[in-house]
Amino acid sequence: MKVLFAGGGTGGHLYPGVAMATELKRRVPGVEISFAGTPAGIEATEVPRLGYPLHLLPVRGLKRGRSVRELAANAGVLKDFASSLAQAMAIIRQEKPDVVVGTGGYVSAPLLLAAQLSGRKTLIQEQNAFPGVTTRLLARMASEVHLSFAGSRKFFGGSKKVFVTGNPARDFPAEPRQACLDFFGLQSGLPVLLVFGGSRGARAINNAMLRFCGRLEGKVNLIWQTGSLDAERVQAEVAPCATRWIGPYIQEMGKAYGAADLVLCRAGASSLAELTNLGIPSVLAPYPYAAADHQRHNARALVKAGAALMIEDDRLADDASLEAILDLVGDRERLETMGRASRSEGHPGAAAELAARIIALSKR
């Protein structure tokens, strides 16, 4: 059995593929797995580190503006796509995969299209609530399309080959809450607010926390991953205290989740998959410049389910935002209700179910 994963650019598009690949290796001894990506994406370094073969294609995304400069740039993008499609056809002929799995990012389009034109089985895994252009266009010829949000079905006209399977995410074994608090050196009598914005960080979230950090002291335990972007600035401006842990990166994310009563973060698909699998309520600040504004669509899906609040990026530092967060983190009954709603949106078995679907497709 041979499976080719096409996707990347960011971890949000790469790691669901890695999770499926890991599950396939567990289920199918001798399975041959390879990846396709771009030289500029995270996959260029991460896939070889994980030990998988990697095909690199020079594909880029279209500019969304209509200026002369952007239109000229798009001419080059279309030329690159034509070249990438030719390379993708060559990869399909060389690899002869039983199934090609697209997980998003620029590279998934030429590989999925090449596979479909070659008569290969294709499975599309869409992480976001608002499906991307690639997903919507190529879904018509795909063997199966798998969504992370039930509300996304409306974009596919009731097709019977569309399923809500969830987004494969990291698995975190349950740990005793007190052990998690002890790990971060926090007090057991206060609720815990976990704040993060990705490995590099989120400037708007960090600026808001810098403004409010002192007002949280004594009311809330704070675990704050600043990211590398603002680590030095935050460390210089915030004095240590017994009710907060601050660092550029959290190595033991399972312990952070195990301690958290409420999470403040962006609305990336992978983060939301982790939160809902664990049943953690959240305050979401969607990144306003995400492609097709997909983070806002992700956040709205959880808000509609009753699992989250949403605060716009430019309102994070308002006093009203702080009051909303403080009111919520101190309301045990409301947090429990939101936590149940969050868990109801989770799909902890997504990687296993997707692996099973890939195996079934390979036999059709």
C-alpha positions in Angstrom: 0.0 0.0 0.0 1.3 3.4 -1.0 0.0 6.8 0.2 1.2 10.2 -0.8 0.3 13.2 1.4 0.2 16.6 -0.2 0.0 19.6 2.0 2.0 22.1 4.1 3.3 25.6 4.3 2.3 25.8 7.9 2.1 23.2 10.7 -1.7 23.4 10.6 -1.6 21.9 7.1 1.3 19.5 7.7 0.6 17.9 11.1 -2.8 16.4 10.3 -1.0 14.5 7.5 1.7 13.4 9.9 -0.9 12.2 12.4 -2.6 10.1 9.7 0.7 8.8 8.5 1.6 7.7 12.0 -1.7 5.8 12.4 -1.3 4.2 9.0 2.1 2.9 10.0 0.6 1.4 13.1 -2.2 -0.3 11.2 -0.5 -1.4 8.0 3.0 -3.0 8.3 5.1 -2.1 5.3 3.0 0.8 4.2 4.9 3.2 2.0 4.3 6.9 2.8 5.7 10.0 1.1 4.9 13.7 1.3 4.9 16.6 -1.2 5.4 20.2 -0.2 7.1 23.5 -1.1 10.7 24.5 -0.4 9.5 27.5 1.7 7.1 25.6 4.0 7.7 23.9 7.3 7.5 20.6 5.6 10.9 21.2 3.9 12.7 20.6 7.2 10.1 18.8 9.3 9.2 15.9 6.9 12.9 14.8 6.4 13.4 15.0 10.2 10.5 12.6 10.6 12.0 10.2 8.2 9.6 10.4 5.3 10.5 11.0 1.6 9.6 14.5 0.4 8.9 15.8 -3.1 9.3 19.6 -3.4 7.3 21.7 -5.9 7.7 25.4 -6.7 4.0 26.3 -6.3 2.8 29.6 -4.8 -0.5 31.2 -3.8 -2.5 33.8 -5.8 -2.4 37.4 -4.6 -5.9 38.5 -3.6 -5.6 42.2 -4.6 -6.2 43.8 -8.0 -3.2 46.2 -8.3 -1.0 46.0 -11.3 1.8 44.6 -9.2 -0.4 41.8 -7.8 -1.8 41.0 -11.2 1.7 40.7 -12.6 2.7 38.5 -9.7 -0.3 36.2 -10.3 0.9 35.7 -13.9 4.1 34.2 -12.4 2.0 32.1 -9.9 0.0 30.6 -12.8 3.2 29.8 -14.7 4.6 28.1 -11.5 1.3 26.2 -11.1 1.5 24.8 -14.7 5.1 23.7 -14.0 4.1 22.2 -10.7 1.2 20.3 -12.3 3.6 18.8 -14.8 6.0 17.8 -12.0 3.0 16.4 -10.0 2.0 14.2 -12.9 5.6 12.9 -13.0 5.5 12.2 -9.2 2.2 10.3 -9.6 3.6 8.2 -12.4 6.8 7.5 -10.4 5.2 6.8 -7.0 2.0 5.1 -8.2 0.2 5.8 -5.0 -3.0 4.0 -4.1 -4.3 7.1 -2.4 -3.3 10.8 -2.5 -4.4 12.7 0.6 -4.6 16.5 0.4 -4.4 18.4 3.7 -4.3 22.0 2.4 -1.7 24.5 1.4 -0.6 25.6 -2.0 1.0 22.2 -2.9 -2.2 20.2 -2.4 -3.9 21.6 -5.5 -1.5 20.4 -8.2 -1.0 17.0 -6.5 -4.7 16.3 -6.0 -5.5 17.5 -9.6 -2.7 15.3 -11.0 -3.9 12.3 -9.1 -7.5 12.9 -10.2 -6.5 13.2 -13.8 -4.5 10.0 -13.5 -7.5 8.1 -12.1 -6.0 7.7 -8.5 -8.1 7.7 -5.4 -8.0 11.1 -3.6 -9.1 12.1 -0.1 -9.3 15.7 1.0 -9.0 16.6 4.7 -10.2 20.2 5.4 -9.2 21.6 8.7 -11.1 24.9 8.7 -14.8 25.8 9.1 -14.6 27.8 5.8 -13.3 25.4 3.2 -10.5 26.8 1.0 -10.8 27.3 -2.7 -8.7 24.2 -3.4 -11.1 22.0 -1.4 -14.2 23.4 -3.0 -12.9 23.0 -6.5 -11.3 19.6 -6.2 -14.0 18.1 -4.0 -16.1 17.4 -7.1 -13.7 14.8 -8.4 -12.4 13.6 -5.0 -13.1 10.1 -3.8 -13.9 11.5 -0.3 -13.9 14.8 1.5 -13.5 15.0 5.3 -14.4 18.0 7.3 -13.6 19.3 10.8 -16.8 21.2 11.4 -20.4 20.0 10.7 -21.3 23.5 9.6 -19.0 23.2 6.6 -21.3 20.7 4.9 -23.4 23.5 3.4 -20.5 24.2 1.0 -20.8 20.8 -0.7 -24.5 20.6 -1.7 -25.3 17.5 0.3 -22.8 15.2 -1.4 -22.7 11.7 0.0 -18.9 11.5 -0.2 -18.5 14.3 2.3 -18.0 13.3 6.0 -17.4 15.2 9.3 -14.4 13.4 10.8 -12.6 16.1 12.7 -9.1 17.4 12.5 -6.3 15.0 13.6 -4.5 16.6 16.6 -1.9 15.8 19.2 -2.9 13.4 21.9 -2.4 14.4 25.5 -2.8 11.7 28.2 -4.8 12.9 31.3 -2.7 14.0 34.2 -3.7 15.0 37.8 -4.5 18.7 38.0 -2.4 19.2 41.1 0.6 17.7 39.4 0.1 20.1 36.5 -0.1 23.1 38.8 3.0 22.0 40.6 4.9 21.7 37.4 4.3 25.4 36.7 4.7 26.4 40.3 1.2 27.7 40.6 -1.2 28.1 43.5 -4.0 25.5 43.9 -6.7 27.9 45.1 -7.0 30.1 42.0 -8.4 29.4 38.5 -5.9 29.0 35.7 -5.8 31.1 32.5 -3.6 29.6 29.7 -2.5 32.0 27.0 -0.6 31.2 23.8 -0.3 32.5 20.3 1.8 29.9 18.5 5.6 29.2 18.5 6.4 32.8 17.3 3.6 34.3 19.4 0.8 36.7 18.7 1.7 40.4 19.1 -1.9 41.6 19.9 -2.4 38.9 22.5 1.0 39.7 24.1 0.3 43.4 24.2 -3.0 42.8 25.9 -1.4 40.6 28.5 1.3 43.1 29.2 -1.4 45.7 29.9 -3.4 43.4 32.1 -0.8 41.2 33.7 -0.6 43.2 37.0 -4.4 43.3 37.3 -4.6 39.5 37.1 -2.2 39.0 40.0 -3.9 37.4 43.1 -7.1 36.6 41.1 -5.9 34.2 38.4 -3.0 31.8 37.9 -1.5 32.6 34.5 0.4 30.3 32.2 1.6 32.5 29.3 3.5 31.3 26.3 4.8 34.5 24.7 6.4 32.9 21.6 9.9 33.8 20.4 8.6 37.1 19.0 8.1 39.0 22.3 9.9 36.8 24.8 12.7 39.2 25.7 10.4 42.2 25.8 7.9 40.4 28.1 10.6 39.1 30.4 12.0 42.6 30.8 8.7 44.2 31.6 7.0 41.5 33.8 8.4 40.7 37.2 8.2 37.1 38.5 5.4 36.2 40.9 3.9 33.1 42.5 0.7 33.1 40.4 2.2 33.2 36.9 4.5 31.2 34.6 5.9 33.0 31.6 8.1 31.5 28.9 8.7 31.6 25.1 7.5 28.1 24.6 5.7 25.4 26.6 7.4 22.0 26.1 4.9 20.1 28.2 1.7 21.3 26.6 -0.3 18.4 28.0 0.4 19.7 31.5 -0.6 23.3 30.5 -3.9 22.0 29.2 -4.3 19.8 32.3 -4.0 22.9 34.6 -6.1 25.2 32.5 -9.7 26.3 33.3 -9.8 28.7 30.3 -7.6 29.3 27.3 -7.0 32.5 25.4 -5.5 31.9 22.0 -5.9 32.3 18.2 -8.4 30.3 16.3 -6.2 28.1 14.2 -7.7 24.7 13.3 -5.1 22.6 15.2 -5.4 24.5 18.4 -9.2 24.3 18.3 -9.0 20.5 17.6 -6.9 20.1 20.7 -9.2 22.3 22.9 -12.3 20.5 21.8 -10.8 17.0 22.1 -10.0 17.9 25.7 -13.2 19.8 26.4 -11.6 23.1 27.4 -13.5 26.4 27.1 -11.8 29.2 25.3 -11.7 32.9 24.5 -10.6 33.1 20.8 -8.9 36.1 19.1 -8.9 35.2 15.4 -5.8 36.3 13.4 -7.3 39.0 11.2 -5.0 38.4 8.2 -5.5 34.6 7.9 -6.3 33.5 4.3 -10.0 33.9 3.5 -10.4 35.1 7.1 -10.7 31.4 8.0 -9.8 31.8 11.7 -12.9 34.0 12.3 -15.0 31.3 10.7 -13.4 28.7 13.0 -14.1 30.9 16.0 -17.7 31.5 15.1 -18.3 27.7 14.8 -17.2 27.3 18.5 -19.1 30.4 19.6 -22.3 29.1 18.0 -21.8 25.7 19.8 -21.5 27.5 23.1 -17.8 26.4 23.6 -16.1 29.8 23.3 -16.2 33.6 23.3 -14.7 35.6 20.5 -12.8 38.9 20.9 -11.7 40.8 17.9 -7.9 41.4 17.5 -8.2 45.2 17.9 -10.3 44.9 21.0 -8.1 42.6 23.0 -6.5 45.4 25.1 -9.8 47.0 26.0 -10.9 47.0 29.6 -14.1 45.3 28.6 -12.2 42.4 27.2 -10.3 41.9 30.5 -13.6 42.1 32.4 -15.2 39.5 30.1 -12.2 37.1 30.7 -12.1 37.7 34.4 -15.9 37.1 34.7 -15.6 33.9 32.7 -12.6 32.4 34.4 -14.2 32.9 37.8 -17.5 31.4 36.9 -17.2 27.7 37.6 -20.7 26.7 36.4 -20.4 28.6 33.1 -16.9 27.1 32.5 -18.3 23.6 33.0 -21.2 24.3 30.6 -18.8 25.6 27.9 -16.4 22.7 28.6 -19.2 20.2 27.8 -20.0 22.1 24.6 -16.4 22.1 23.7 -16.0 18.4 24.1 -19.1 17.8 22.0 -17.3 19.4 19.1 -14.2 17.3 19.5 -13.1 14.3 17.4 -10.4 12.6 19.4 -10.5 9.6 17.1 -10.0 11.6 13.9 -6.6 10.2 12.9 -7.7 6.6 13.4 -11.0 7.1 11.5 -9.2 8.9 8.6 -6.5 6.1 8.4 -9.3 3.6 8.2 -10.9 5.5 5.3 -7.6 5.7 3.5 -7.1 2.0 3.8 -10.6 1.3 2.6 -10.1 3.6 -0.4 -6.9 1.8 -1.3 -8.8 -1.4 -1.7 -11.6 0.0 -3.9 
